[in-house]
Amino acid sequence: MDTSTLISGYDTSKLTVGVLGGHSALDVCHGAKQFGFNTVCVAREGREKTFSQYYKSRGELGCIDEVIVKPGFDGVLDEDVQSKLKEMNTIFVHNRYFWVYFDDFSKVENDFQIPIFGSRTLLKIEERDQPYNQYHLLQDAGIRTPKIFASADDIDRLCLVKAAEAERGYERAFFLVNSKEEWESKGSALEAEGKVAANWREATIEEFVVGAPVNFNYFYSPLTGELELMGTDTRRQTNLDGFLRMTADQQVQAQKEVPLKMIETGHIACTVKESILEKAFEMGEKFVTQCNTLPKDLDPSGKGMIGPFALQGAVVAEDGREDIVIFDVSFRIPGSPGVRATPYSGYLHGEAMSVGERIGLEIKNAVDQGRLEEIVT
């Protein structure tokens, strides 16, 4: 898709930043407003009041200037919506909703005629069922990940089976096993109970790594060629966190009645020791370098990493030293505005900055420098 065609006719003095109504919409829109941009949110009917009422712009309050309501998020592809977005000179910031709520992601890649801040094609590499996915990229980048087992026959240690929920395929229903026999028996039982999707036998089998979970949230600027660590956070999961607040005997009793689940419900800002930062930056640099050398079939734009991404994993202690093991990748803005509560962006910019604000700053700098085409696809 020719980026110059997408922004042709845009009045860059009156840009609007657009989002889908959820995940990171408020963070992006708040950041955009700090740098003088208008905002528009495409919301799903029944979930629009957060944007159309509670955070609607009114005087000095709010950050959502305009709301477009559609029955589903895929309504952003409708001709009337795209026409309106073009009239508003919209730069769209995508998030994971573009994958979760769209039956055919190729329509986002090919039919969404609105410039997207970041890469519109790398998002699908997050998904483990892609021919070239995040595991391949992390391995090619030389970033440590848990050992992946090609077959249940190879299981020789405690492993995590990354199965999907039966009802919501995009949510987790992971389970632990230490042998092929346990893999088969536990997976079959969970399927019969309606807890894991029927395709659980195709799920990734991954070495179970014990460590302190940390998400490393980065920002890569094509304008400066520099990598920034925006912040670090960790997850809150339902109902796992409830179990963790119980004593051991309570956990045993509760699990007889309440099945353990790990549905992500929020994040907590956390910090890491300064001695770990060198490893974190080295890891981020390797990731950006690999993304910037991907072939055209994976990245037709040839622009590689643009803006925010996250490497999510754990800090482990081995033989008296610490290392970082990465479990998961986000090729877009993470759904964690709490990273602003960590000090790392402030060490660089003077004041703590949210990821949404950093996106706003990058768009502003691109406009000021006449380089908008470099940061959109």
C-alpha positions in Angstrom: 0.0 0.0 0.0 1.5 3.4 -1.1 1.7 5.5 2.0 2.1 8.7 0.0 -1.3 8.1 -1.6 -2.9 7.6 1.8 -1.8 10.9 3.2 -2.2 12.7 -0.1 -4.5 15.7 0.4 -4.1 15.6 4.1 -4.0 19.0 5.9 -1.2 18.2 8.3 -2.0 21.3 10.3 -5.3 19.8 11.3 -4.5 16.1 11.9 -6.8 13.8 13.9 -5.6 10.8 15.8 -8.0 7.9 15.6 -8.5 4.8 17.7 -10.7 1.8 18.2 -12.7 2.1 21.4 -10.9 0.0 23.9 -7.5 -1.5 24.9 -5.4 1.7 24.8 -7.8 4.3 23.3 -7.8 6.7 26.3 -4.0 6.6 26.6 -3.6 7.4 22.9 -6.2 10.1 22.8 -5.0 11.8 26.0 -1.5 11.8 24.6 -2.7 13.2 21.2 -4.5 16.1 23.0 -1.3 17.1 24.8 0.3 17.9 21.4 -2.7 19.7 19.9 -4.3 16.9 17.8 -8.0 16.3 17.5 -9.2 12.8 18.4 -11.8 10.3 17.1 -12.8 7.0 18.5 -14.6 4.2 16.6 -16.6 2.5 19.3 -18.7 -0.7 19.4 -22.4 -0.2 20.2 -23.0 -1.1 23.8 -19.5 -0.1 24.8 -19.4 3.5 23.7 -20.4 5.4 26.9 -16.8 5.4 28.2 -15.9 7.5 25.2 -19.1 9.3 24.3 -19.9 10.3 27.9 -17.3 9.8 30.6 -14.2 10.9 28.7 -15.8 13.1 26.0 -14.0 16.4 25.5 -15.8 19.2 27.2 -14.0 22.4 27.9 -10.8 21.5 29.9 -12.1 18.0 30.6 -11.9 14.8 28.6 -9.8 13.6 25.6 -12.3 12.1 23.1 -13.5 14.8 20.6 -15.6 12.6 18.4 -17.1 9.2 18.6 -18.3 7.0 15.7 -20.5 4.1 16.9 -20.8 0.9 14.9 -22.4 -2.5 15.8 -18.9 -4.1 15.7 -15.3 -2.8 15.6 -14.9 -4.1 12.1 -17.3 -1.2 11.1 -14.2 0.9 10.9 -13.8 -0.6 7.4 -17.2 0.7 6.3 -17.0 3.2 3.5 -18.9 5.9 5.4 -16.5 5.6 8.3 -13.4 5.7 6.2 -14.7 8.7 4.3 -15.2 10.5 7.6 -11.8 9.6 8.9 -10.2 10.9 5.7 -12.1 14.2 6.0 -10.7 14.5 9.5 -7.2 13.9 8.3 -6.9 10.9 10.5 -3.8 9.0 11.5 -5.0 5.8 13.1 -3.2 4.1 16.0 -3.9 0.4 15.9 -4.0 -2.0 18.8 -4.7 -5.7 19.4 -8.4 -5.2 18.7 -7.6 -5.1 15.0 -6.7 -8.8 15.3 -9.2 -10.0 17.9 -12.3 -8.5 16.5 -11.7 -8.8 12.7 -12.4 -12.2 11.0 -10.1 -11.4 8.1 -7.1 -9.3 9.1 -6.0 -9.0 5.5 -8.9 -6.5 5.1 -7.1 -4.2 7.6 -3.9 -4.6 5.6 -5.4 -4.1 2.2 -8.8 -2.3 2.5 -8.3 0.2 5.3 -7.4 3.2 3.3 -6.4 5.3 6.4 -2.7 5.8 7.3 -1.7 3.8 10.4 0.9 4.9 12.8 3.3 2.0 13.0 3.3 -1.2 10.9 0.0 -2.5 9.6 1.5 -5.9 8.7 3.7 -6.9 11.7 0.8 -7.2 14.0 -0.1 -10.7 12.8 3.4 -12.0 13.7 2.2 -11.9 17.3 -0.1 -14.9 16.6 1.5 -18.3 17.2 -0.3 -19.9 14.3 1.3 -17.8 11.6 3.9 -19.4 9.3 6.5 -16.9 10.6 5.5 -15.8 14.1 6.9 -14.2 17.2 8.9 -17.3 18.1 10.7 -17.3 14.8 11.5 -13.6 15.1 12.7 -13.9 18.7 14.9 -16.8 17.8 16.3 -15.0 14.7 17.0 -11.9 16.9 19.0 -14.0 19.4 16.6 -13.2 22.3 16.2 -15.9 24.9 12.8 -17.6 25.0 11.6 -20.8 26.8 12.4 -24.0 25.0 9.6 -24.9 22.6 8.7 -28.6 22.2 7.7 -29.6 18.7 5.7 -32.6 19.9 4.2 -33.9 23.2 6.5 -36.9 22.7 9.5 -34.7 23.5 8.2 -33.3 26.9 11.0 -34.0 29.5 10.3 -31.3 32.1 7.4 -29.1 33.4 5.8 -27.4 30.5 3.1 -24.8 29.8 0.5 -25.7 27.1 -0.6 -22.4 25.6 -4.1 -23.5 24.8 -6.9 -21.0 24.0 -10.2 -20.7 25.9 -13.1 -22.6 24.5 -15.5 -19.6 24.5 -13.1 -16.8 23.8 -10.3 -18.0 21.5 -8.2 -14.9 22.1 -8.1 -15.5 25.9 -5.8 -17.9 27.7 -6.6 -21.3 29.1 -3.0 -22.5 29.8 -2.3 -25.7 31.7 0.8 -27.4 33.1 2.1 -30.9 32.3 5.3 -32.8 32.8 4.8 -35.8 30.4 2.9 -36.7 27.2 0.5 -38.8 29.3 -0.4 -35.9 31.5 -0.6 -33.6 28.4 -3.2 -36.0 26.8 -5.2 -36.6 30.0 -5.3 -33.1 31.3 -6.0 -31.5 27.9 -8.8 -34.0 27.1 -10.4 -33.4 30.5 -10.3 -29.6 30.1 -11.8 -29.9 26.6 -14.6 -32.1 28.0 -15.3 -29.5 30.6 -15.5 -26.8 28.0 -12.5 -25.0 29.3 -10.1 -25.2 26.4 -10.7 -25.0 22.7 -11.0 -28.2 20.7 -7.7 -27.5 18.9 -5.7 -27.6 22.1 -3.5 -30.4 20.7 -2.1 -27.8 18.2 -1.2 -25.4 21.0 2.4 -24.4 21.7 4.1 -26.5 24.3 6.6 -24.4 26.1 9.1 -25.0 28.9 7.7 -23.6 32.2 10.0 -20.8 33.4 9.8 -19.5 37.0 10.7 -15.9 37.5 9.5 -12.5 38.3 7.1 -11.5 35.5 7.9 -8.2 33.8 6.7 -6.5 30.6 9.4 -4.3 29.0 7.6 -1.6 27.0 9.7 0.2 24.3 9.4 2.9 21.7 11.5 3.0 18.6 11.7 6.3 16.7 12.5 6.1 13.0 13.0 9.9 13.2 15.9 9.7 15.6 16.9 6.1 15.1 16.9 5.7 18.9 15.3 3.0 21.1 13.6 4.2 24.4 12.4 2.1 27.4 9.0 3.7 28.2 8.4 1.6 31.3 8.0 -1.7 32.9 4.9 -3.4 34.3 3.4 -6.7 35.4 0.0 -8.3 34.9 -3.1 -8.7 37.1 -5.0 -11.8 36.1 -8.5 -13.0 37.0 -8.8 -15.2 38.9 -5.2 -16.1 39.5 -4.6 -13.0 41.6 -7.4 -14.0 43.9 -5.9 -17.4 44.4 -2.5 -15.9 45.2 -4.0 -13.9 48.0 -5.1 -17.0 49.7 -3.2 -19.3 52.1 -2.2 -22.7 50.8 -5.0 -24.5 52.5 -7.5 -22.0 51.2 -6.2 -22.5 47.7 -6.6 -26.2 47.9 -10.2 -25.9 49.2 -11.1 -23.1 46.7 -9.8 -25.1 43.6 -12.3 -27.8 44.4 -15.1 -25.4 43.6 -13.5 -22.6 41.5 -11.4 -23.4 38.4 -8.2 -21.4 38.1 -8.1 -19.0 35.2 -5.5 -16.5 33.9 -7.6 -13.9 32.1 -5.7 -10.6 31.9 -7.6 -7.9 33.6 -5.1 -5.1 34.3 -1.5 -4.2 34.9 0.6 -2.9 37.8 3.6 -0.6 37.3 6.8 -2.1 38.5 10.5 -1.3 38.3 13.5 -3.4 37.7 17.0 -3.1 39.2 19.2 -0.7 37.3 21.7 -3.5 36.6 19.0 -5.2 34.5 18.5 -2.2 32.2 21.6 -3.0 30.1 20.1 -6.4 29.3 16.7 -4.8 28.6 18.1 -2.3 26.1 20.3 -5.0 24.4 17.3 -7.2 24.0 15.2 -4.3 22.6 18.0 -3.3 20.1 18.2 -6.9 18.8 14.4 -7.0 18.3 14.4 -3.7 16.4 17.3 -4.8 14.2 15.6 -8.0 13.3 12.3 -6.3 12.5 14.1 -3.8 10.3 15.6 -6.6 8.2 12.4 -8.6 7.6 11.7 -9.6 3.9 9.1 -7.9 1.8 6.6 -10.7 2.1 6.4 -10.0 5.9 6.9 -6.3 5.8 5.9 -4.8 2.4 6.5 -1.3 3.7 10.2 -2.1 4.4 10.0 0.3 7.4 10.3 -2.3 10.1 9.5 -1.3 13.7 7.8 2.0 14.2 6.8 3.3 17.6 5.7 1.2 20.6 6.3 -2.5 21.2 6.7 -4.8 24.2 8.7 -7.8 25.1 6.9 -9.7 27.9 8.6 -12.3 30.0 10.3 -12.9 33.3 13.5 -12.1 35.1 15.1 -15.4 36.3 18.0 -16.1 38.6 20.4 -18.8 37.5 23.9 -19.6 38.9 24.0 -16.4 40.9 23.1 -14.1 37.9 19.9 -12.7 36.5 18.6 -13.1 32.9 15.5 -12.1 31.0 13.4 -14.8 29.3 10.7 -13.6 26.9 7.4 -15.3 26.5 5.3 -12.9 24.4 5.6 -10.0 22.0 3.4 -7.0 21.2 4.0 -5.2 17.9 1.9 -2.2 18.9 0.9 -0.1 21.9 0.5 -2.3 25.0 -2.8 -2.0 26.9 -1.0 -0.7 30.0 -1.1 3.1 30.7 0.5 2.4 34.0 4.0 2.3 32.5 3.9 6.1 33.0 4.2 5.5 36.7 7.7 4.0 36.2 10.7 6.4 36.0 12.4 5.3 32.8 10.8 7.7 30.3 11.4 10.6 32.8 15.1 9.8 33.0 15.2 10.5 29.2 12.6 13.2 28.6 12.8 15.0 31.9 9.2 14.1 32.9 7.5 10.7 32.9 5.6 10.2 29.6 2.8 7.8 28.7 3.1 5.7 25.6 0.1 7.8 24.2 2.1 11.0 24.8 5.1 9.6 23.1 3.1 8.7 20.1 1.7 12.2 20.0 5.2 13.6 20.3 6.4 11.4 17.4 3.6 12.5 15.1 4.2 16.2 16.0 7.9 15.9 15.3 7.2 14.1 12.0 4.8 16.9 10.9 7.3 19.6 11.9 10.1 17.9 10.0 8.0 17.1 7.0 8.5 13.3 7.6 5.0 12.1 8.3 5.3 9.4 5.6 8.2 7.7 7.5 6.1 6.8 10.6 2.9 5.6 8.9 2.0 2.6 6.8 
